[in-house]
Amino acid sequence: MKSLFWTLFTFLFWVVSVQGQTFKFALMSDLHITADSVAENDVRHVIEQINRTPGIDFVIVSGDLSETGDRSSLEKAKHILDGLKPKYYVTSGNHETKWSESGATDFGRIFGSDRFQFEHRGILFLGFNTGPVIRMAEGHVAPQDISWLKDHLQKAEKEKPVIIITHYPLLKGDVDNWYEVTDLIRPYNIKAILSGHYHANRLAQYDGIPAIINRSTLRDREHLGGYSLYEVTSDSILVYEHLIGESPRKWGGYSFKHSYYSADTTPYERPDFSINDTYPQIEERWTVETGNAIYSSPVLYDKRIYVGDDLGVLSCFRLKDGKRIWQFQTQNRIVGTPAVDEDIVVFGSADNNIYGLNARNGKLLWTLATTRPVLGAVTVEKGIAYIGGSDGIFRAIEIKTGRERWSFAGLNGYVETKPLLFQDKVIFGAWDSYLYALDKRSGELCWKWQGPRKGMHFSPAAVWPVAAHGKVFIVAPDRVLSAIDEQTGETVWRTNQSHVREMIGISADNSRIYCKTMEDSVVCFSAVSDKPQKLWATYVGYGYELMPSMLVEKENVVFGSTMRGEIFALEADTGKLLWRHKKSNSLINTVVPLSSTECLYTGSAGMVGVLKQEK
């Protein structure tokens, strides 16, 4: 009886749609597929239901297809989604971009792209990535994606109806540069923005622009999962929740005839830059807008700056004024921070290669091919570069020849961090929950350390370790500061006195450890003591903080940066706040102090620049 009712209902639903010249499409979001999980069954049930529902013209999948962005999970997601009878379009979510062994490049390799654009019955559909890439932070729409969106909108007629699809809602607290997107699209005929991420059905407005936030495909306590069914008519867009085994239930929609927003941006909140008025002595010496997102920190060598960007370009800038001297193009994004020594710059790329370039002119000296993307930062000492990749291998490479001195193939996760060279060891974390110490000369394993909380998500992999007085210091996602014996790998002490996460630094005299907390403050612990000893804590006021940028001391000043575009400075021995400066509303990578009054920075908004304190 239930089957007969369902057949009759779907037939009538289809007839009404055709008569009203409507069309229907499905939207799936937040699938969170892994190599083996219940999520896979939920997605298969949803696909079966979509395939049984007549009249669905196409399917949109709005991000978080996988749990960790790894290739096997994405390939499984692709295989399952290929079971859809209607054509489908996909964009990525934060789970594809943050915990991604490929630096979010496998998504494009497997699905063709993380953007899509198509027109259906006179309506333009545009979907794009909302990041962030690798770094833990709020979502971010990269400059190159904003340019892509602008190009497609400009090519369309001004009055053409547009529906935009993102994973993150374009709201403050979800996407750091939401206002750049809403201001860009405001002059156009935007009918709705469709998003996921919240795992719930909600109507919203992004700076007045109508939006619909969609449920996850996953099951809850009462239902076996479901999806969003959209009906588009000549005068409205309607959304139904279609749970497994049940009839679609309309829960929201918007009129196409009503004007929900205007060109006026006055009523809408924008980032607050007033902190710069409090510290007017901080000025921009120079700034370069590259147009590409940057997730690597800058490197300074012989009055030149080396920066890798999201489009795979390694650029060399002049320290004096930011003039670009040369650039070298790889075949995919550069995430890890380069290193320079002996006039050779070494870096990895998500195109599966490690490169050595002439630091003066950018000419290629050598290439070392790997089998997977290389996301790790580089450390160089005495002509040897140390770097980890996503192929489970950590390498020591002769920088003059590109020849491997040794390799360690015992990793079960990819490497993101900058390796620490301390005593006779190279120390680094990987996204397999372990901190490793290898013999610097031979690459043999000395020890590996794991915190009490197991699992990939608690890996000490994003933090750049520091060491002094026989101890290695790290801060992992478990929000604990750990001191580890450099010789044995045994835990010396751990403290959760402060809400710290992946953000650490050490004083120039090796006596103090600095950590950013997740709530507004910087704390300082003794590096000498064999038990946790807090020396000072300072309220900085930068707000909630997730981004793993390290603290760096220069001439008794500690420099730090945040995910909302701030750079700050503290007095090293007392913690006194010296100044804060907000450059953007998007993340600033680990800065490079030039003196006690100047620092070099890069940011995901595509900026390279120097801040200077005027006296």
C-alpha positions as CSV (number, residue, x, y, z in Angstrom):
1,M,0.0,0.0,0.0
2,K,2.8,2.4,0.9
3,S,4.5,1.6,-2.4
4,L,1.4,2.3,-4.3
5,F,0.9,5.6,-2.5
6,W,4.5,6.5,-3.2
7,T,4.2,5.7,-6.9
8,L,1.0,7.7,-7.3
9,F,2.5,10.7,-5.4
10,T,5.7,10.8,-7.5
11,F,3.6,10.6,-10.7
12,L,1.4,13.5,-9.7
13,F,4.4,15.5,-8.5
14,W,6.0,15.0,-12.0
15,V,2.7,15.9,-13.9
16,V,2.3,19.1,-11.9
17,S,5.9,20.0,-12.6
18,V,5.7,19.5,-16.3
19,Q,2.4,21.4,-16.6
20,G,3.8,24.4,-14.8
21,Q,7.0,24.4,-16.9
22,T,9.1,23.7,-13.8
23,F,12.1,21.6,-13.4
24,K,13.5,19.7,-10.5
25,F,17.0,18.9,-9.3
26,A,18.5,17.2,-6.3
27,L,21.1,18.5,-3.9
28,M,23.3,16.2,-1.8
29,S,25.7,17.6,0.8
30,D,28.1,16.4,3.6
31,L,28.4,12.8,2.5
32,H,31.6,12.2,4.6
33,I,32.5,8.9,2.9
34,T,35.5,7.0,4.1
35,A,37.1,3.8,3.0
36,D,34.8,1.9,5.3
37,S,31.9,3.6,7.0
38,V,28.1,3.7,7.6
39,A,28.1,6.9,5.5
40,E,28.6,4.8,2.3
41,N,25.4,3.0,2.9
42,D,23.5,6.2,3.6
43,V,24.7,7.7,0.3
44,R,23.8,4.6,-1.7
45,H,20.3,4.7,-0.2
46,V,19.9,8.4,-1.2
47,I,21.2,7.7,-4.7
48,E,18.7,4.9,-5.1
49,Q,15.9,7.2,-4.0
50,I,17.0,9.9,-6.4
51,N,17.1,7.4,-9.2
52,R,13.5,6.3,-8.4
53,T,12.2,9.9,-8.3
54,P,10.9,10.9,-11.8
55,G,11.7,14.3,-13.3
56,I,15.0,15.1,-11.6
57,D,17.1,16.8,-14.3
58,F,20.4,16.9,-12.5
59,V,22.1,16.5,-9.1
60,I,24.4,19.0,-7.3
61,V,26.8,17.7,-4.6
62,S,27.9,20.6,-2.4
63,G,31.0,19.5,-0.6
64,D,32.3,17.2,2.1
65,L,32.0,14.2,-0.1
66,S,34.7,12.5,2.0
67,E,35.8,12.7,5.7
68,T,39.5,13.3,5.2
69,G,40.0,14.2,1.5
70,D,42.2,11.2,0.9
71,R,42.4,9.7,-2.6
72,S,40.8,6.3,-1.8
73,S,37.8,7.9,-0.1
74,L,37.3,10.4,-3.0
75,E,37.6,7.5,-5.5
76,K,35.0,5.6,-3.6
77,A,32.8,8.7,-3.5
78,K,33.2,9.0,-7.3
79,H,32.4,5.4,-7.8
80,I,29.2,5.6,-5.7
81,L,28.1,8.9,-7.2
82,D,28.5,7.5,-10.7
83,G,25.5,5.4,-9.8
84,L,23.3,8.4,-10.2
85,K,21.2,8.3,-13.4
86,P,20.9,12.1,-13.7
87,K,24.1,14.1,-14.5
88,Y,25.8,15.4,-11.4
89,Y,28.0,18.4,-10.5
90,V,30.3,18.7,-7.5
91,T,32.3,21.2,-5.5
92,S,34.5,20.5,-2.6
93,G,34.1,21.1,1.2
94,N,36.4,21.8,4.0
95,H,36.9,18.1,4.6
96,E,38.4,17.9,1.1
97,T,40.7,20.8,1.6
98,K,41.9,20.7,5.2
99,W,42.9,17.0,5.8
100,S,44.0,16.3,2.3
101,E,47.1,14.3,1.5
102,S,47.1,15.8,-2.0
103,G,46.7,19.4,-0.9
104,A,43.2,19.3,-2.2
105,T,44.4,18.4,-5.7
106,D,43.1,14.8,-5.9
107,F,39.6,16.2,-5.9
108,G,40.2,18.0,-9.2
109,R,42.0,15.0,-10.6
110,I,39.2,12.6,-9.8
111,F,36.1,14.9,-10.5
112,G,37.7,17.1,-13.1
113,S,37.4,20.3,-11.1
114,D,36.2,21.8,-7.8
115,R,34.2,24.4,-9.7
116,F,31.3,24.0,-12.1
117,Q,29.2,26.2,-14.3
118,F,26.3,25.3,-16.5
119,E,23.0,26.8,-17.7
120,H,19.7,25.0,-17.4
121,R,16.4,26.4,-18.7
122,G,17.7,29.9,-18.7
123,I,19.3,29.8,-15.2
124,L,23.0,30.0,-14.7
125,F,24.4,27.7,-12.0
126,L,27.9,28.5,-10.5
127,G,29.7,26.3,-7.9
128,F,33.1,26.9,-6.4
129,N,35.4,26.0,-3.5
130,T,35.2,27.8,-0.2
131,G,38.4,26.3,1.4
132,P,40.5,26.8,3.3
133,V,43.4,24.8,1.8
134,I,45.4,22.7,4.4
135,R,45.5,25.3,7.1
136,M,42.9,25.1,9.9
137,A,41.0,28.4,9.7
138,E,37.6,29.7,8.6
139,G,36.5,29.1,5.0
140,H,38.1,31.3,2.4
141,V,37.3,32.0,-1.2
142,A,40.7,32.3,-3.0
143,P,41.5,35.3,-5.2
144,Q,41.6,33.1,-8.3
145,D,38.1,31.7,-7.5
146,I,36.8,35.2,-7.0
147,S,38.2,36.1,-10.4
148,W,36.6,33.0,-11.9
149,L,33.2,34.0,-10.4
150,K,33.5,37.5,-11.7
151,D,34.4,36.4,-15.2
152,H,31.3,34.1,-15.5
153,L,29.0,36.7,-14.1
154,Q,30.3,39.4,-16.5
155,K,29.8,37.1,-19.4
156,A,26.2,36.5,-18.5
157,E,23.5,39.0,-19.2
158,K,22.8,41.3,-16.3
159,E,19.3,40.1,-15.8
160,K,20.1,36.4,-16.2
161,P,18.9,34.4,-13.1
162,V,21.8,32.9,-11.2
163,I,21.9,30.2,-8.5
164,I,25.2,29.9,-6.7
165,I,26.4,26.8,-4.8
166,T,29.0,26.7,-2.1
167,H,29.8,24.4,0.8
168,Y,30.3,26.9,3.5
169,P,27.5,29.4,4.1
170,L,28.8,32.9,3.1
171,L,28.4,34.2,6.6
172,K,30.7,35.9,9.1
173,G,32.4,33.2,11.2
174,D,32.1,30.7,8.3
175,V,34.0,32.3,5.4
176,D,36.5,35.0,6.3
177,N,36.0,37.1,3.1
178,W,32.3,36.5,2.7
179,Y,31.8,40.2,1.9
180,E,34.1,40.1,-1.1
181,V,31.8,37.5,-2.6
182,T,28.5,39.1,-1.6
183,D,29.7,42.5,-2.8
184,L,30.8,41.0,-6.1
185,I,27.5,39.2,-6.9
186,R,25.1,41.9,-5.6
187,P,24.8,43.8,-8.9
188,Y,23.6,40.5,-10.6
189,N,20.3,38.7,-10.6
190,I,21.1,36.2,-7.8
191,K,18.0,34.1,-7.1
192,A,19.6,32.0,-4.3
193,I,22.8,30.7,-2.8
194,L,22.7,27.0,-1.8
195,S,25.1,25.7,0.8
196,G,25.7,22.8,3.1
197,H,28.1,22.3,6.1
198,Y,25.6,22.7,8.9
199,H,24.0,19.3,8.4
200,A,20.6,21.0,8.8
201,N,17.8,22.7,6.8
202,R,17.8,26.5,7.2
203,L,16.7,29.6,5.3
204,A,19.3,32.3,5.6
205,Q,20.4,35.6,4.1
206,Y,24.0,36.4,3.1
207,D,24.1,40.2,3.3
208,G,20.5,40.2,2.3
209,I,20.9,37.7,-0.6
210,P,18.5,34.8,-0.2
211,A,20.2,31.5,0.8
212,I,19.2,27.9,1.6
213,I,21.4,25.7,3.8
214,N,20.8,22.0,3.2
215,R,20.8,18.9,5.3
216,S,23.5,16.2,5.2
217,T,22.8,12.9,3.3
218,L,23.7,11.1,6.6
219,R,21.2,9.4,8.9
220,D,20.1,10.7,12.2
221,R,18.5,8.9,15.2
222,E,15.1,8.8,13.5
223,H,15.8,8.5,9.7
224,L,18.2,6.7,7.4
225,G,19.3,9.8,5.6
226,G,17.9,12.0,2.9
227,Y,18.6,14.8,0.4
228,S,17.2,18.1,-0.8
229,L,14.7,18.1,-3.7
230,Y,14.4,21.5,-5.5
231,E,11.5,22.6,-7.7
232,V,12.1,25.7,-9.8
233,T,9.1,27.4,-11.4
234,S,8.7,30.6,-13.3
235,D,8.2,32.5,-10.1
236,S,9.9,30.7,-7.3
237,I,12.5,28.2,-6.0
238,L,11.1,25.6,-3.5
239,V,13.0,23.1,-1.5
240,Y,11.7,19.8,-0.2
241,E,13.4,17.4,2.3
242,H,13.2,13.9,0.9
243,L,13.9,11.3,3.6
244,I,14.6,7.7,2.8
245,G,11.4,5.8,2.2
246,E,9.2,8.8,2.7
247,S,7.4,11.4,0.6
248,P,9.1,14.8,-0.1
249,R,8.2,17.5,2.4
250,K,8.3,21.1,1.4
251,W,10.0,23.2,4.1
252,G,11.1,26.4,2.4
253,G,11.7,28.5,-0.7
254,Y,12.0,32.0,-2.2
255,S,10.0,34.0,-4.7
256,F,11.7,35.0,-7.9
257,K,9.5,38.1,-8.2
258,H,10.4,39.6,-4.8
259,S,13.5,41.7,-4.5
260,Y,15.4,40.6,-1.4
261,Y,18.4,42.8,-1.6
262,S,19.7,46.0,-3.3
263,A,23.1,47.5,-4.2
264,D,23.3,49.2,-0.8
265,T,25.8,47.5,1.5
266,T,25.3,49.9,4.4
267,P,23.2,47.7,6.6
268,Y,25.6,44.8,6.5
269,E,28.5,44.1,8.9
270,R,32.0,44.3,7.6
271,P,35.3,43.5,9.3
272,D,36.5,46.0,11.9
273,F,39.9,47.5,11.2
274,S,39.6,50.1,14.0
275,I,42.5,48.4,15.9
276,N,44.8,50.1,13.4
277,D,43.8,53.5,14.8
278,T,44.9,52.3,18.2
279,Y,48.5,51.7,16.9
280,P,49.0,54.3,14.2
281,Q,52.8,53.8,14.4
282,I,52.5,50.6,12.4
283,E,52.7,51.3,8.6
284,E,52.9,49.3,5.4
285,R,56.4,49.6,4.0
286,W,55.1,47.9,0.9
287,T,52.5,45.3,-0.2
288,V,52.2,43.2,-3.3
289,E,48.8,41.7,-4.3
290,T,49.7,38.6,-6.3
291,G,46.1,37.6,-7.2
292,N,46.7,34.0,-6.0
293,A,46.1,32.6,-2.5
294,I,49.3,32.0,-0.5
295,Y,49.5,29.3,2.2
296,S,53.3,29.2,2.6
297,S,55.3,31.5,4.8
298,P,57.9,33.7,3.1
299,V,61.6,32.9,3.2
300,L,64.3,35.7,3.3
301,Y,67.7,35.1,1.8
302,D,70.3,37.7,0.8
303,K,67.7,40.5,0.6
304,R,65.4,38.5,-1.5
305,I,62.0,36.9,-0.6
306,Y,60.8,33.5,-1.8
307,V,57.1,32.6,-1.8
308,G,55.1,29.7,-3.2
309,D,51.4,30.2,-4.1
310,D,48.2,28.4,-4.8
311,L,48.6,28.3,-8.5
312,G,52.0,26.6,-8.3
313,V,54.2,29.7,-8.8
314,L,57.4,30.1,-6.8
315,S,58.2,33.8,-6.9
316,C,61.3,35.8,-5.9
317,F,60.7,39.4,-4.7
318,R,63.1,42.2,-3.8
319,L,63.1,43.0,-0.1
320,K,63.6,46.7,-0.7
321,D,60.3,47.3,-2.5
322,G,58.6,44.1,-3.3
323,K,59.5,44.1,-7.0
324,R,59.1,40.6,-8.5
325,I,62.5,39.5,-9.8
326,W,61.5,36.2,-11.3
327,Q,59.0,33.4,-11.1
328,F,59.0,29.7,-11.7
329,Q,55.8,27.8,-12.7
330,T,55.1,24.2,-11.4
331,Q,52.1,22.1,-12.4
332,N,50.2,22.4,-9.1
333,R,49.9,24.4,-5.9
334,I,52.8,25.0,-3.5
335,V,51.7,24.8,0.2
336,G,54.9,24.1,2.1
337,T,57.4,26.8,3.0
338,P,60.6,26.7,0.9
339,A,64.1,26.9,2.2
340,V,67.2,28.6,0.6
341,D,70.9,28.0,1.2
342,E,74.0,28.2,-1.0
343,D,72.1,30.1,-3.6
344,I,69.7,27.2,-4.1
345,V,65.9,27.4,-3.2
346,V,64.3,24.0,-2.5
347,F,60.6,23.4,-2.3
348,G,57.9,20.8,-2.9
349,S,54.8,21.0,-5.1
350,A,51.5,19.2,-5.3
351,D,52.6,18.2,-8.8
352,N,54.5,15.3,-7.1
353,N,57.9,16.9,-7.4
354,I,60.6,18.5,-5.3
355,Y,62.5,21.3,-7.0
356,G,65.9,22.9,-6.7
357,L,66.2,26.3,-8.4
358,N,69.0,28.8,-8.8
359,A,68.0,31.4,-6.2
360,R,69.4,34.3,-8.3
361,N,67.6,33.7,-11.5
362,G,65.0,31.0,-10.9
363,K,66.5,28.6,-13.4
364,L,65.8,24.9,-12.7
365,L,68.8,23.0,-11.4
366,W,67.1,19.7,-10.6
367,T,63.8,17.9,-10.0
368,L,63.2,14.9,-7.8
369,A,60.0,13.1,-8.7
370,T,57.9,11.4,-6.1
371,T,54.7,9.4,-6.5
372,R,52.4,11.8,-4.6
373,P,52.1,15.5,-3.8
374,V,54.7,17.2,-1.6
375,L,53.1,19.5,0.9
376,G,55.8,19.6,3.6
377,A,57.9,22.7,4.4
378,V,61.7,22.4,3.9
379,T,64.6,22.7,6.4
380,V,68.2,23.0,5.0
381,E,71.4,22.5,6.9
382,K,74.9,22.0,5.6
383,G,73.8,21.4,2.0
384,I,71.1,18.9,2.9
385,A,67.4,19.6,2.5
386,Y,64.9,17.7,4.8
387,I,61.3,17.3,3.6
388,G,58.4,15.0,3.9
389,G,55.8,14.1,1.3
390,S,52.4,12.5,0.9
391,D,53.9,9.2,-0.4
392,G,54.8,8.1,3.2
393,I,58.4,9.0,2.7
394,F,60.7,11.5,4.4
395,R,63.8,12.5,2.5
396,A,67.2,14.0,2.9
397,I,68.4,15.6,-0.3
398,E,71.7,17.0,-1.4
399,I,70.7,20.5,-2.6
400,K,73.4,20.9,-5.2
401,T,72.5,17.7,-7.1
402,G,69.0,16.8,-6.0
403,R,70.3,13.3,-5.1
404,E,68.7,11.5,-2.2
405,R,71.1,11.1,0.7
406,W,68.6,8.9,2.4
407,S,64.9,8.2,2.7
408,F,62.6,6.9,5.5
409,A,59.5,5.1,4.2
410,G,57.8,4.3,7.5
411,L,55.1,7.0,7.5
412,N,51.4,6.2,7.4
413,G,50.3,9.8,6.8
414,Y,51.4,12.8,4.9
415,V,53.8,15.5,6.1
416,E,52.8,19.2,6.3
417,T,55.2,20.6,9.0
418,K,58.6,22.2,8.8
419,P,61.2,19.7,10.2
420,L,63.2,20.5,13.3
421,L,66.9,19.8,13.3
422,F,68.1,19.3,16.9
423,Q,71.3,17.7,18.1
424,D,71.7,14.7,15.8
425,K,68.1,14.3,14.9
426,V,65.5,15.5,12.4
427,I,62.1,15.7,14.2
428,F,58.7,16.2,12.5
429,G,55.0,15.1,12.8
430,A,52.8,13.4,10.2
431,W,49.1,13.0,9.8
432,D,49.3,9.4,11.2
433,S,49.1,10.6,14.9
434,Y,52.9,10.3,15.4
435,L,55.9,12.6,16.0
436,Y,59.1,11.1,14.5
437,A,62.7,11.5,15.4
438,L,65.2,10.2,12.7
439,D,68.9,10.0,12.8
440,K,70.0,13.1,10.8
441,R,72.9,11.2,9.1
442,S,71.3,7.9,8.2
443,G,67.5,8.4,8.4
444,E,67.1,5.5,10.8
445,L,64.2,5.8,13.2
446,C,65.3,6.9,16.7
447,W,61.9,7.0,18.2
448,K,58.3,8.0,17.6
449,W,55.8,9.6,20.0
450,Q,52.1,9.5,20.2
451,G,49.8,11.4,22.6
452,P,47.1,9.8,24.7
453,R,44.4,10.8,22.2
454,K,44.7,8.4,19.2
455,G,43.6,9.0,15.7
456,M,44.5,11.1,12.7
457,H,42.7,14.2,13.8
458,F,45.0,14.5,16.9
459,S,48.2,14.2,15.0
460,P,51.1,16.7,15.9
461,A,51.3,17.3,12.1
462,A,50.7,21.0,11.6
463,V,52.9,22.4,14.4
464,W,56.5,23.3,13.7
465,P,58.3,21.6,16.7
466,V,60.9,23.5,18.8
467,A,63.5,22.2,21.2
468,A,65.8,23.2,24.0
469,H,67.4,21.8,27.1
470,G,67.0,18.2,25.9
471,K,63.3,18.6,25.3
472,V,61.1,18.8,22.2
473,F,58.0,20.9,22.5
474,I,54.8,20.5,20.5
475,V,51.2,21.6,20.6
476,A,48.8,19.2,18.8
477,P,45.0,19.4,18.1
478,D,44.5,17.7,21.6
479,R,45.0,21.3,22.9
480,V,47.9,20.2,25.2
481,L,51.4,21.6,25.4
482,S,53.8,18.6,25.5
483,A,57.5,18.3,26.4
484,I,59.2,15.2,25.1
485,D,62.6,13.9,25.9
486,E,64.9,14.4,22.9
487,Q,66.9,11.3,23.5
488,T,64.2,8.7,24.3
489,G,60.9,10.1,23.0
490,E,59.3,9.7,26.4
491,T,56.9,12.4,27.7
492,V,58.6,14.7,30.2
493,W,55.4,16.7,31.0
494,R,52.1,17.8,29.5
495,T,49.8,20.6,30.4
496,N,46.4,21.8,29.4
497,Q,46.5,24.9,31.6
498,S,45.8,27.0,28.5
499,H,43.6,26.3,25.5
500,V,46.5,25.9,23.0
501,R,46.5,24.3,19.6
502,E,49.3,23.8,17.0
503,M,50.8,27.3,17.5
504,I,54.2,27.5,19.2
505,G,57.6,29.3,19.3
506,I,60.8,29.5,21.3
507,S,62.8,32.4,22.6
508,A,66.2,33.3,21.1
509,D,68.0,32.3,24.2
510,N,66.0,29.0,24.4
511,S,64.6,29.7,27.8
512,R,60.9,30.3,27.0
513,I,58.2,28.6,25.0
514,Y,55.4,30.8,23.5
515,C,52.0,29.5,22.5
516,K,48.9,31.1,21.0
517,T,45.7,30.1,22.7
518,M,42.5,29.5,20.9
519,E,40.9,32.4,22.8
520,D,42.6,35.8,22.5
521,S,45.8,35.2,24.5
522,V,49.5,34.2,24.2
523,V,51.1,32.2,27.1
524,C,54.7,31.7,27.9
525,F,56.2,28.6,29.7
526,S,59.7,27.8,30.9
527,A,61.7,25.7,28.5
528,V,64.1,24.8,31.2
529,S,61.8,23.4,33.9
530,D,61.1,19.7,34.1
531,K,57.5,20.4,34.9
532,P,55.0,22.9,33.5
533,Q,55.9,26.4,34.7
534,K,53.9,29.3,33.2
535,L,55.9,32.5,33.2
536,W,53.3,35.0,31.8
537,A,50.1,35.2,29.9
538,T,48.9,38.2,27.8
539,Y,45.4,39.0,26.6
540,V,45.9,40.1,22.9
541,G,42.3,40.3,21.8
542,Y,42.5,38.6,18.4
543,G,39.4,36.4,19.1
544,Y,38.8,32.7,18.4
545,E,41.9,31.2,16.8
546,L,42.6,28.0,15.0
547,M,45.2,28.7,12.4
548,P,48.7,27.1,12.9
549,S,51.0,30.0,12.5
550,M,54.0,30.0,14.7
551,L,55.3,32.6,17.1
552,V,58.8,34.0,16.2
553,E,61.1,36.1,18.4
554,K,63.5,38.7,17.1
555,E,65.5,41.1,19.3
556,N,63.3,40.6,22.4
557,V,60.1,41.0,20.4
558,V,57.7,38.1,19.8
559,F,55.7,38.3,16.5
560,G,52.5,36.4,15.8
561,S,49.7,36.3,13.3
562,T,46.1,35.1,13.2
563,M,43.5,33.6,10.9
564,R,41.6,36.9,10.7
565,G,44.4,38.9,9.2
566,E,46.1,40.3,12.3
567,I,49.8,40.6,13.1
568,F,50.9,41.5,16.6
569,A,54.0,42.0,18.7
570,L,54.8,41.3,22.3
571,E,57.7,42.1,24.6
572,A,59.4,38.7,24.9
573,D,60.4,38.6,28.6
574,T,57.3,40.2,30.0
575,G,54.5,39.5,27.5
576,K,53.6,43.2,27.2
577,L,51.5,43.9,24.2
578,L,53.4,46.3,21.9
579,W,51.0,46.6,18.9
580,R,48.4,44.9,16.7
581,H,47.7,45.6,13.1
582,K,44.9,44.1,11.0
583,K,46.0,43.7,7.3
584,S,43.0,41.7,6.0
585,N,40.3,39.4,7.3
586,S,42.0,36.3,6.0
587,L,44.8,34.2,7.5
588,I,48.4,35.5,7.7
589,N,51.0,32.7,7.6
590,T,54.0,32.5,10.0
591,V,55.7,35.9,9.7
592,V,59.4,36.5,9.3
593,P,60.8,39.2,11.6
594,L,63.4,41.5,10.0
595,S,64.2,43.4,13.2
596,S,62.4,44.3,16.4
597,T,60.3,46.8,14.4
598,E,59.7,45.1,11.0
599,C,58.3,41.9,9.8
600,L,57.7,40.2,6.5
601,Y,54.4,38.4,5.9
602,T,52.2,36.5,3.4
603,G,48.5,35.7,3.5
604,S,45.8,33.7,1.9
605,A,44.3,36.8,0.3
606,G,47.4,36.7,-2.0
607,M,49.5,39.4,-0.2
608,V,53.2,39.7,0.3
609,G,54.4,42.6,2.3
610,V,56.5,44.3,5.1
611,L,55.1,46.0,8.2
612,K,57.2,48.6,9.9
613,Q,56.9,50.3,13.2
614,E,57.6,54.0,12.9
615,K,59.3,55.6,15.9
